[in-house]
Amino acid sequence: MPAKLITINIRRYLVTQPRSVRQKRLSRYVRERIAHYMKVSEENVKIDTAMNSAMTKVYTKSMMPIKANVNIDNGVAKVSLYSDKKPADTQKAEPKAADKKAGKGKQEQKKEAPKPEQKKPEAAEPKAKPKQ
């Protein structure tokens, strides 16, 4: 089954919880919501270590909605953090040779004409006379 993107609003739940137990209750709440959305039991929801550490460090304090990728394999839902980054396969491998030549010319032009810094002469300010 393909990955699903699920957004879980945790603020509504965590606001009522004491700070000392938020992490434990947050992981249980996320497990419940994923089980509900994906129609599996709570025992079959596995949370990734990166997701767990992010919940511990970030989400217990900021209480922003969690975006998670969920994959189901053999009745087990695997939860991981959602990332906007595309896989490396879809990105361009290397620019063409013509682009490389054009890029070198631009770099050489930039190196040839560095602008030196000009220091402004500091004007000596008259000292105030102490009052007696």
VMD Tcl script that draws the C-alpha trace (Angstrom):
set ca {
  {0.00 0.00 0.00}
  {1.41 3.46 -0.84}
  {2.41 5.90 1.86}
  {-0.26 8.18 3.27}
  {0.31 11.63 4.69}
  {-1.54 12.16 7.96}
  {-1.67 15.39 9.97}
  {-2.44 15.00 13.67}
  {-3.50 18.01 15.74}
  {-1.85 17.42 19.11}
  {-2.45 20.82 20.74}
  {-6.04 19.99 21.61}
  {-4.83 16.95 23.58}
  {-1.51 18.15 25.04}
  {-2.77 21.44 26.44}
  {-4.62 19.54 29.16}
  {-1.60 17.35 30.06}
  {1.09 18.23 32.62}
  {4.54 18.94 31.14}
  {6.20 16.06 32.97}
  {4.14 13.36 31.23}
  {3.53 14.92 27.81}
  {6.02 12.78 25.87}
  {4.63 9.46 27.07}
  {1.04 10.50 26.51}
  {1.85 12.08 23.15}
  {3.29 8.84 21.78}
  {0.21 6.96 23.00}
  {-2.12 9.57 21.44}
  {-0.29 9.43 18.09}
  {-0.53 5.64 18.19}
  {-4.29 5.86 18.82}
  {-4.89 8.34 15.98}
  {-2.82 6.36 13.45}
  {-4.63 3.15 14.43}
  {-7.97 4.91 13.98}
  {-7.12 6.42 10.57}
  {-5.47 3.32 9.14}
  {-7.97 0.85 10.68}
  {-5.40 -1.32 12.47}
  {-5.00 -2.17 16.14}
  {-2.76 -0.03 18.37}
  {-0.32 -2.92 18.85}
  {0.35 -2.94 15.09}
  {1.51 0.70 14.94}
  {5.32 1.08 14.92}
  {6.78 4.57 15.43}
  {10.14 5.34 13.80}
  {13.03 6.40 16.08}
  {13.39 9.75 14.28}
  {9.69 10.40 14.80}
  {9.95 9.44 18.47}
  {12.92 11.72 19.11}
  {11.18 14.59 17.28}
  {8.11 14.12 19.46}
  {10.33 14.21 22.55}
  {12.37 17.27 21.61}
  {10.05 19.44 19.54}
  {6.39 18.57 19.67}
  {5.98 18.29 23.45}
  {6.97 21.95 23.77}
  {5.68 23.63 20.61}
  {2.52 21.53 20.17}
  {2.38 22.10 16.41}
  {0.47 19.61 14.26}
  {2.49 16.51 13.38}
  {2.82 15.51 9.72}
  {3.58 11.83 9.36}
  {4.05 9.32 6.55}
  {2.32 6.02 7.23}
  {3.10 2.79 5.35}
  {1.16 -0.43 5.91}
  {2.99 -3.72 5.34}
  {1.33 -7.01 6.36}
  {-1.08 -5.28 8.74}
  {1.66 -3.28 10.50}
  {1.54 0.52 10.19}
  {5.00 2.10 10.15}
  {5.02 5.81 11.06}
  {7.83 8.19 10.08}
  {8.25 11.96 9.87}
  {7.05 13.66 6.71}
  {9.78 15.45 4.77}
  {9.27 17.89 1.91}
  {12.54 16.83 0.30}
  {12.32 14.78 -2.85}
  {14.39 11.62 -3.20}
  {17.85 12.02 -4.73}
  {16.82 10.00 -7.80}
  {14.45 12.69 -9.07}
  {16.96 15.53 -8.77}
  {19.31 16.32 -11.64}
  {22.52 14.34 -11.38}
  {25.02 16.79 -12.92}
  {24.76 19.87 -15.12}
  {25.72 19.54 -18.75}
  {29.24 20.31 -20.00}
  {28.07 23.53 -21.70}
  {26.63 24.75 -18.40}
  {29.93 24.03 -16.66}
  {31.87 26.16 -19.17}
  {29.44 29.04 -18.82}
  {29.62 28.79 -15.05}
  {33.44 29.02 -15.01}
  {33.41 32.23 -17.03}
  {31.09 33.87 -14.54}
  {33.24 32.80 -11.62}
  {36.40 34.19 -13.24}
  {34.73 37.54 -13.81}
  {33.72 37.73 -10.18}
  {37.24 36.89 -8.99}
  {38.89 39.50 -11.21}
  {37.01 42.49 -9.86}
  {36.88 42.36 -6.07}
  {35.97 45.70 -4.56}
  {38.34 46.89 -1.83}
  {36.80 48.31 1.29}
  {37.14 52.04 1.72}
  {37.54 53.25 5.25}
  {35.88 56.49 6.17}
  {38.05 58.87 8.16}
  {36.73 59.21 11.66}
  {36.01 62.77 12.66}
  {37.42 63.74 16.02}
  {34.59 64.83 18.28}
  {35.27 67.71 20.68}
  {35.32 66.60 24.28}
  {32.80 68.17 26.62}
  {34.30 70.29 29.38}
  {33.48 69.07 32.87}
  {31.28 71.40 34.90}
  {32.61 72.69 38.21}
}
mol new
graphics top color blue
foreach p $ca { graphics top sphere $p radius 0.5 }
foreach p [lrange $ca 0 end-1] q [lrange $ca 1 end] { graphics top cylinder $p $q radius 0.2 }
display resetview
